[in-house]
Amino acid sequence: MDYEPGAYDTLVLTVPKGGDTVTERFVDYRCEGRSKLQVVSGTTVRLTRVSMRGNCVRNGTIYLTVHDNGTMTFDYNGHGENAVTKNEPFSMIATLRRT
């Protein structure tokens, strides 16, 4: 997982079969959260965060896209959480592989 502006972490995303809520775990930043399915459009779903715990950004939008090569991309766009970063764009991008 790459963060902009500048960081890296390992993301573990759990997508239960038939469920409408995914669990995100950011290993290095010790953040865990749950996001709920909002919109499905072709091979892309939009999620909204419903809970977070730890050193996390809580606002923004998550998109998951399934690709023909068996990977899934995770795209997050929002803003930072503290007084210094609340007006700064913040994004996370990852290519996920099933394990």
C-alpha positions in Angstrom: 0.0 0.0 0.0 1.4 3.4 -1.0 0.3 6.5 0.7 0.4 10.0 -0.8 2.0 12.2 0.6 4.7 9.5 1.1 4.5 6.4 3.2 4.1 2.6 2.8 2.2 0.0 4.7 0.9 -3.6 4.4 -2.9 -3.8 3.9 -4.8 -7.0 4.8 -8.3 -6.7 3.3 -10.9 -9.3 4.3 -13.9 -9.6 1.9 -16.4 -12.2 3.2 -18.2 -14.2 0.5 -21.7 -12.8 0.1 -21.1 -10.0 2.7 -21.6 -6.3 2.3 -18.9 -5.2 4.8 -15.1 -5.5 4.4 -12.4 -5.4 7.1 -9.2 -3.4 6.5 -6.1 -3.9 8.6 -3.1 -1.6 8.1 -0.3 -3.5 9.7 2.5 -0.9 10.3 0.1 2.0 11.3 -1.9 -0.3 13.6 -5.2 0.7 12.1 -8.3 -1.5 11.7 -11.6 -0.6 10.1 -14.7 -1.8 8.5 -16.3 -0.4 5.4 -19.7 -1.0 4.0 -20.7 -1.6 0.4 -22.5 1.5 -1.1 -22.5 1.2 -4.9 -21.6 -1.6 -7.4 -20.7 -0.5 -11.0 -19.4 -3.3 -13.2 -16.2 -4.7 -11.6 -15.9 -1.7 -9.2 -17.5 -1.2 -5.8 -17.6 2.0 -3.7 -17.3 1.6 0.1 -18.0 3.9 3.0 -16.1 3.6 6.3 -18.4 2.6 9.2 -15.8 2.2 11.9 -12.1 2.7 12.5 -9.7 2.0 15.4 -6.1 3.1 15.7 -3.9 5.5 13.7 -6.3 5.9 10.7 -7.8 8.4 8.4 -11.5 8.2 8.8 -12.9 10.3 6.0 -12.8 9.7 2.2 -14.0 7.1 -0.3 -12.7 3.6 -1.0 -13.0 1.9 -4.4 -12.3 -1.8 -5.0 -11.9 -2.9 -8.6 -11.5 -6.6 -9.7 -9.2 -7.2 -12.7 -9.1 -10.0 -15.2 -5.6 -11.0 -14.0 -6.9 -12.0 -10.6 -5.8 -8.9 -8.7 -7.9 -6.2 -7.0 -7.0 -2.6 -6.6 -7.8 -0.6 -3.5 -8.1 3.2 -4.0 -8.7 5.6 -1.1 -9.1 9.3 -1.6 -9.8 11.8 1.2 -8.0 14.3 3.5 -5.8 14.0 6.5 -7.3 13.9 10.1 -5.3 16.4 12.2 -5.2 20.2 12.3 -2.1 20.3 9.9 -3.4 17.8 7.3 -7.2 18.2 7.4 -7.2 20.3 4.2 -4.5 18.3 2.5 -5.4 15.6 -0.1 -4.6 12.1 1.1 -4.7 8.9 -1.0 -3.8 5.3 -0.7 -3.3 2.9 -3.6 -2.7 -0.9 -3.4 -2.8 -3.9 -5.7 -4.1 -6.8 -3.7 -3.6 -10.5 -4.3 -5.7 -13.3 -2.8 -4.1 -15.4 -0.2 
